[in-house]
Amino acid sequence: MVDSDALQDSVRKAHVTVGTEVRDRPIQNFSCRELRLAKLELFDITIDPIVICRRAEDIAQDHIDDYLLSTQLQGTVLIKQGECEFTQHPGSLVVMSAGEPYSIIHTQPSHRLILHFPAALFRERVLGNQKDGVVRPRMMPPGGLVPVVCGMLRAIALEAGELKLPEQYTLAESLLELTAAVLRSEADEEYEKHHSRQSALFRRILEYMEANFMDAEMTPEKVARANGISMRYLHSLFFQAGISVSKWLWDRRLRAARDDLLDPKLRHMRVSEIAFRRGFNDPAHFSRSFRKRFDVSPCKLRQAVDMPHTGSE
């Protein structure tokens, strides 16, 4: 016989601390499966109709202020946070903060995926240089990159076993970049309506930088000169996009080096050779920057590719 009280208590202590209120009858079904993705965590949750409330006292108790990205696989939920209220259907994405009170009303049996981003990582990698540094709770309907992100979350949830460390880092990086792109898309649409010429110029600059980022002599000055604009205008374009020119170049080189280190075909190359290949002049500086960016040294990441899977980091 199902112990409804025990299930409800499990709900209260699942991925964050919450209060609950049963609907027409006590819940009979609840499960919460966790899958780690480097610094991110994905929770695969199935639950009967119930009201879940995250209150100020819950936040004070568990101190979790992660940002949450969720999608529905089955059922619909009504989400309220602050002055925002919306109904989430399968195929859409919702972003919100676990550090602010909210309520989620499950009106029917629900299957839900919730991805946790640590707040500091989310602000640095997803919000970037946004002026206010916050994201209002919002729902993003199917379209654009939303189905891509939903598909990735579903695929990860279906993975039967634990993912190896290199796989975790690869997926986490992809999800961070895609989430940032999805959140920018709303602003980008409005931006392009009013600044089509500026958008075309910015895309051309990005194409130039993508084609030449491995040039160790590539600097903001060189980028501006090659595109016939002033340094001030170049920095203004990137500021509006939420990133600096130098940070874009540095991050692109680090990601390219990471991909090389994970590529079995390049195992004959030394780490220093890969660093030089991707535009770094100082291997020691490269190693420190790589570790800071990915939370693992280049050598350990390469070793992890061939290490037997242990199910932990």
C-alpha positions, 0 to 999 in steps of 0.5 A: 500500500502506498504511503501518501504521507511519506511520498508527500514528505519526499516531495518537500525534500526533493531537488529544493525545499518546498511546502506542499498542498494535495489536490483532490486526493493524496498523491500516489505516485512521485519519483525524482531522479538526479543526473549530474552534468559537471557543475549542473544537475538535471532532475527527472520528476514524475508526480501526481496533481499537487501544489508545490510552494517554495516559501521564504522560509524554505529558501532560508533553510536550504540556501539554494539560489540556483536558476532553474530551466524546466520543460514538461514531458507530460501534463501542464503546470501553472507557475507563479513567481512574483508578478509573473504567471503562466501555464507551461505545456510540453515543448516549452521552456521556463526559466526562473530562480530557486532563490525567490518564492514561487508556486507550481500547481500540477493540475494533472499527472506531470513528468517534468525535467528541471535543470539546475544552474548554480547562481554564480555560474548562471550569472557569469555564463548566461547573463554575462554583462547584462546591466541588471544581472537578473532574469525575470521568470518567463516561459519560452514557447516552441520555436527557434532553439527551444526545441533543441534545448528540450530535445537535449534535456529529454535525451540526457534524461533517457541516458540509462547510466551515469555519464563520464566526466568528459561527456558531462562537461561537453553537455554542460557547456552546450546547455550553458551556451544554448540557454544563453542564446535562447534567453537572448533571442527575445531581445535579439528579435526586437533589436534586429527590428530596429537595428538591422544594419547594426545586427548585420555588422555584428554578425559579420564581425562574429564571422570574421572572429570565428574564422580567425580566432586561432590567430595569436595576434588577434586583438580588439584593435585588429578586429575593429581595423579589419571591419572598418569601425572604431574601437569604441563602436566595436566595444559598444556592439559587444557590450549590447550583446552581453560580452567583451571582445577579448572575453569572446576570443579567449573563451572561443580559444579555450573551448576549441582547445577543450574539444581538441583534448577530448578528440582521440585523433589528437592524442599524439599532440602535447597539451602545449602544442594544442595550446599554441595551435589554438592561439595561446602563447604561454602554456602555463597561462593557458593551463591556469585559464583552462582550469579556471574556465572548466574546473579541471586541468587540461592534462586531467581532462585528457586523462579522463577520456581513457579512464575507466568510468567510476560514476563520480567526478 
